[in-house]
Amino acid sequence: MTGKGPGQKAPLAPTERMPEARSRNFEKVVNAFAKDVGPEGADIPDALRANMANAVTYYTDDVFQILAGQADYSAERYSTAPNDIDLGDRTVLAFLRPLAADEEAFGAIRASVFRRVDSDIAALGRADLATAPKRAPGEPERDKATGVAIRSGRVTGALRKLSGEAITARYGRGTEQRVAALERDAERFGLPRLVQALVTRAESVGVPDPSSSGSRFGDVVDTAESGYWSRSGGY
């Protein structure tokens, strides 16, 4: 799947183009573990979870696009970049669910995803965040900030749901440990971190009063939150 020995970490740079054989192996492994699964997700042995999670980080950009849920990437007419991974959202989520039980391993996946999120947010300028673009009649919608907000919110929410389920299974409902763990998890990889990343970017590019309600930037944040809640569900 990666061309590396077990445990070797993926580079921190944007996802690289893999040789075709490795990408197809990644698809085969995900499909094999996720085949005919029920609501509990794929059955991945504990001893394999860290290496499976590490392999996912080699395909961060591809997995991010799949989890953003804006196309069915198991269909031939769609392809992820850079590795053209032919997997659907439900299949990937089924594969990731048991990996969330290994907090450290799943944290590596979420950290790699947030590097992608941070990179997308860093590409937004003052105009993107301060002023809604105008669209002439008949022209396609081109709103870079809204697109980033939707995708980032949906992916962050989807991974938070899996982590929340794992935390609930670990500590049980109604426990103080569960509440504390969910709060820590949210600060590390949940909605608070996503919103703070947007606010930090807005401040750095000089968006006036980014905390004000009813503003263009407020709409961008609301969009990110809506995307997040649409995917985070209950746990």
Protein Blocks (a to p, Z undefined) as FASTA:
>chain_A
ZZpaehiacdfbdcddddfklmmmmmmmmmmmmgopafkopaddfklmmmmmmmmmmmmm
mmmmmmnopacfkbfkbccdfklpacdfklmmmmmmmmmmmmmlmmmmmmmmmmmmmmmm
mmpcfklmmpccdddehiacddfklmmmmmmmmmmmmmmmmmmmmmmmmnoghiaklmmm
mmmmmmmmmmklmmmmmmmmmmmnopahklbghiaklmmmmmmmmmmmmmnopZZ
